[in-house]
Structure formats: C-alpha cells, structure tokens
Amino acid sequence: MTNHRHLEPSAAAALRQAASEAAQCQRCSLYLHATQVVFGEGPPGASIMLVGEQPGDQEDRVGRPFVGPAGQLLDQALAQSGIDRATVYVTNSVKHFKHEQRGKRRLHKRPNRDEVQVCRWWLDRELALVAPKLVVALGVTAASQLLGRAVVLARERGVLLSLPDGRRCIATMHPSALLRMPDEAARREAFASLVRDLKQAVALVG
C-alpha cells in the first residue's frame, strides 16, 4: 500500500521540530520516571494515522512507538491487511511510559484523564502536520481522547466516526489486549477481527 501523499519538505521539517520540542516536555509529571519521550513516526501526508494509548517498556527504552510485543503483533496485522507500516503514521495518546516498578520489571499503568488531556497538545500537533485521511484509534484510551467522550468499544468498534475537527475515525482493539488473552482460540479470533478493521481502514482511504 503506497497511500501517502506528496507534501512539501517543510511538513517533514515541522514534524521533526515538533518531535524535538516534545523531547523536552514537562507538561505533566510522567517525564520524571520515563526514560524519554516516544513521539510518533511515519511520513507527513500518510493517509492513515494509528493512535495507541502510550509507549510500553521497550518503546520507552528504544524511543520508538510500537516496537515491543504489541508492536510486533500490530506489524503482523498490518502486513495481513496489505498495509506497509512505512506508509502510515504511528503514535500514542500519551508520549511517556507510565509504569510501576515490580522488582526488576516495569509494569504498564494506565494514564489518568489529566495526563491524557495534557498530552493532547502533542497529538493535535501530529494530526495537523500529518493531515491523515483517516485516524485509527487502537483501544479505548485513544478512542476516548480523540472523540472527547466515553467510548464503548464493543458497540462502536469498526463504525465510521467523526472527530470534533471533522476528521474520520474508526476504533478497534489495541494489540496489547490480544496479548492478555489466556485462550489461544480467542486470540486468533481477535487477531482476525483486528485485521478486518485494518482492511476496512484501507478501503475507507482507497
């Protein structure tokens, strides 16, 4: 899939500048315990923007979004959907890793409403600079932040929604939700559903 549109080099430069500014962000206290900001990546002009909740442990260490187990699962789903990850923009609602220490492990902790709202500043910058045709919200946190209201994923998943700024959006499950499923059959079914939702995204921007 080669669906990113040609933009002037200044758009890419502006995105790099935003990432550089975000790297110094202290708008909430999450920066105190995270290794670094994990900004989005992908081409300006990408037709599809994927928005998750927050970076995980590996993303925090590496500084790139969706490179851990959930990211690997997302890559598989993108490939099966006919989407080249290099053509989409991938980011998170919250740019710092929120976690709690358990021995040597750092366990994911869901960001609270204030942290999500404060970080909306950076997501709005990304939306403006990338200018996607369609936003895919991965999970309830991202969907709720983007839509500005509570979202019931079981009811609204795969439904074409409209963001407050008029952009089109669909919501689907976050790949990390699949990793938490203890039943292999349920995981296979959920993965197939994620692939279907991503194929729908391709059709919507086609």
C-alpha positions as CSV (number, residue, x, y, z in Angstrom):
1,M,0.0,0.0,0.0
2,T,1.5,3.3,-1.1
3,N,-1.1,5.8,0.0
4,H,1.0,8.7,1.5
5,R,0.5,11.9,-0.4
6,H,3.4,14.2,-1.6
7,L,3.9,17.2,0.7
8,E,6.4,19.9,0.7
9,P,9.6,19.2,2.6
10,S,8.6,21.8,5.2
11,A,5.9,19.5,6.5
12,A,8.5,16.8,7.4
13,A,10.7,19.5,8.9
14,A,7.9,20.8,11.0
15,L,7.2,17.2,12.2
16,R,10.8,16.8,13.2
17,Q,10.7,20.1,15.0
18,A,7.6,19.0,16.9
19,A,9.4,15.8,17.9
20,S,12.4,17.8,19.1
21,E,10.2,20.1,21.2
22,A,8.3,17.1,22.6
23,A,11.5,15.5,23.8
24,Q,11.8,18.3,26.3
25,C,8.2,18.1,27.5
26,Q,7.5,18.5,31.2
27,R,3.8,19.3,30.9
28,C,2.9,16.5,33.3
29,S,4.9,14.5,35.9
30,L,5.3,11.4,33.7
31,Y,8.6,12.7,32.4
32,L,10.1,12.2,35.9
33,H,10.1,8.4,35.7
34,A,10.2,7.7,31.9
35,T,13.4,7.3,30.0
36,Q,12.4,9.6,27.2
37,V,9.5,10.9,25.1
38,V,8.3,8.4,22.5
39,F,7.0,10.6,19.6
40,G,5.1,9.3,16.6
41,E,6.8,8.1,13.4
42,G,5.8,8.0,9.8
43,P,5.5,10.2,6.8
44,P,3.7,13.5,6.8
45,G,0.8,13.1,4.4
46,A,0.2,9.5,5.5
47,S,-3.4,8.6,4.7
48,I,-3.8,6.6,7.9
49,M,-2.7,7.5,11.4
50,L,-2.7,4.8,14.1
51,V,-3.1,6.1,17.6
52,G,-2.4,3.8,20.6
53,E,-2.5,4.5,24.4
54,Q,1.1,5.0,25.5
55,P,4.6,3.6,24.9
56,G,5.5,0.4,26.7
57,D,8.7,-0.7,28.4
58,Q,10.6,-1.5,25.2
59,E,9.3,1.7,23.4
60,D,10.5,3.8,26.4
61,R,14.0,2.3,26.2
62,V,14.3,2.5,22.4
63,G,12.4,5.7,21.8
64,R,10.2,4.5,19.0
65,P,6.4,3.6,19.1
66,F,5.2,0.0,18.8
67,V,8.4,-1.9,18.8
68,G,7.6,-4.3,21.7
69,P,5.4,-7.4,21.7
70,A,2.2,-5.4,20.9
71,G,4.1,-3.6,18.1
72,Q,5.2,-6.9,16.6
73,L,1.6,-8.1,16.7
74,L,0.5,-4.8,15.1
75,D,3.1,-5.3,12.3
76,Q,1.7,-8.7,11.6
77,A,-1.8,-7.4,11.4
78,L,-0.7,-4.5,9.1
79,A,1.0,-6.9,6.8
80,Q,-2.0,-9.2,6.6
81,S,-4.1,-6.1,5.8
82,G,-1.9,-5.1,2.9
83,I,-0.5,-2.1,4.7
84,D,3.2,-1.2,4.6
85,R,4.0,0.3,8.0
86,A,6.3,2.7,6.4
87,T,3.3,4.4,4.7
88,V,1.3,5.0,7.9
89,Y,1.9,7.3,10.9
90,V,2.0,5.5,14.2
91,T,1.8,7.3,17.6
92,N,0.3,7.2,21.0
93,S,-2.1,9.4,23.0
94,V,0.5,9.8,25.8
95,K,4.1,10.1,24.9
96,H,5.8,9.0,28.2
97,F,5.7,5.5,29.6
98,K,3.6,5.3,32.8
99,H,4.5,2.3,34.9
100,E,5.1,0.9,38.4
101,Q,8.2,-1.0,39.5
102,R,7.8,-4.6,40.5
103,G,11.2,-5.9,41.3
104,K,13.2,-5.6,38.1
105,R,10.1,-5.3,36.0
106,R,8.3,-2.1,35.0
107,L,4.6,-2.8,34.6
108,H,2.3,-0.7,32.4
109,K,0.0,1.6,34.4
110,R,-3.0,3.3,32.6
111,P,-2.6,7.1,32.3
112,N,-5.2,9.1,34.1
113,R,-7.6,11.6,32.5
114,D,-5.4,14.6,33.2
115,E,-2.3,13.0,31.8
116,V,-4.2,12.1,28.6
117,Q,-5.7,15.6,28.3
118,V,-2.4,17.4,28.8
119,C,-0.7,15.2,26.2
120,R,-3.4,16.0,23.7
121,W,-1.3,19.1,22.8
122,W,1.2,16.9,21.0
123,L,-1.4,14.6,19.4
124,D,-3.1,17.7,17.9
125,R,0.3,18.9,16.5
126,E,0.7,15.5,14.9
127,L,-2.8,15.5,13.4
128,A,-2.3,18.9,12.0
129,L,1.1,18.2,10.5
130,V,0.4,14.6,9.2
131,A,-3.1,15.5,8.0
132,P,-4.4,11.9,7.7
133,K,-7.5,11.0,5.7
134,L,-8.4,8.5,8.5
135,V,-7.4,8.0,12.1
136,V,-7.5,4.5,13.6
137,A,-7.8,4.5,17.4
138,L,-6.2,1.5,19.0
139,G,-8.1,0.9,22.2
140,V,-10.5,2.8,24.5
141,T,-8.0,5.3,25.8
142,A,-7.0,6.6,22.3
143,A,-10.6,6.5,21.1
144,S,-11.9,8.4,24.1
145,Q,-9.2,11.0,23.8
146,L,-9.7,11.5,20.1
147,L,-13.5,11.7,20.3
148,G,-13.6,13.7,23.6
149,R,-16.1,11.3,25.2
150,A,-16.5,7.9,26.7
151,V,-16.3,5.1,24.1
152,V,-17.8,1.6,24.4
153,L,-15.5,-0.3,22.1
154,A,-17.9,-3.3,21.9
155,R,-20.5,-1.1,20.4
156,E,-18.5,1.4,18.3
157,R,-15.7,-0.8,17.0
158,G,-15.4,-0.6,13.2
159,V,-18.0,2.1,12.9
160,L,-17.1,5.2,10.9
161,L,-16.9,8.0,13.4
162,S,-16.3,11.7,13.2
163,L,-13.8,13.5,15.4
164,P,-14.6,17.0,16.7
165,D,-12.4,18.6,14.0
166,G,-14.3,16.7,11.3
167,R,-11.7,14.0,10.6
168,R,-12.9,10.5,10.0
169,C,-12.0,7.8,12.6
170,I,-12.6,4.2,13.3
171,A,-11.8,2.5,16.6
172,T,-10.5,-1.1,17.1
173,M,-8.8,-3.0,19.8
174,H,-5.3,-2.4,20.9
175,P,-2.9,-5.2,20.0
176,S,-1.8,-5.5,23.7
177,A,-5.4,-6.6,24.5
178,L,-4.7,-9.7,22.4
179,L,-1.6,-10.5,24.4
180,R,-3.5,-10.5,27.6
181,M,-6.0,-13.1,26.4
182,P,-5.3,-16.5,28.0
183,D,-7.2,-18.5,25.4
184,E,-5.4,-19.2,22.1
185,A,-8.6,-19.6,20.1
186,A,-9.9,-16.2,21.4
187,R,-6.6,-14.6,20.5
188,R,-6.8,-15.9,16.9
189,E,-10.3,-14.7,16.6
190,A,-9.4,-11.3,18.0
191,F,-6.4,-11.0,15.7
192,A,-8.6,-11.8,12.7
193,S,-11.0,-9.0,13.8
194,L,-8.1,-6.6,14.0
195,V,-7.0,-7.5,10.5
196,R,-10.6,-6.9,9.3
197,D,-10.7,-3.5,10.9
198,L,-7.4,-2.5,9.3
199,K,-8.6,-3.7,5.9
200,Q,-11.7,-1.5,6.4
201,A,-9.3,1.4,7.0
202,V,-7.6,0.7,3.7
203,A,-11.0,0.6,1.9
204,L,-12.0,3.9,3.5
205,V,-9.0,5.8,2.3
206,G,-8.8,4.0,-1.0
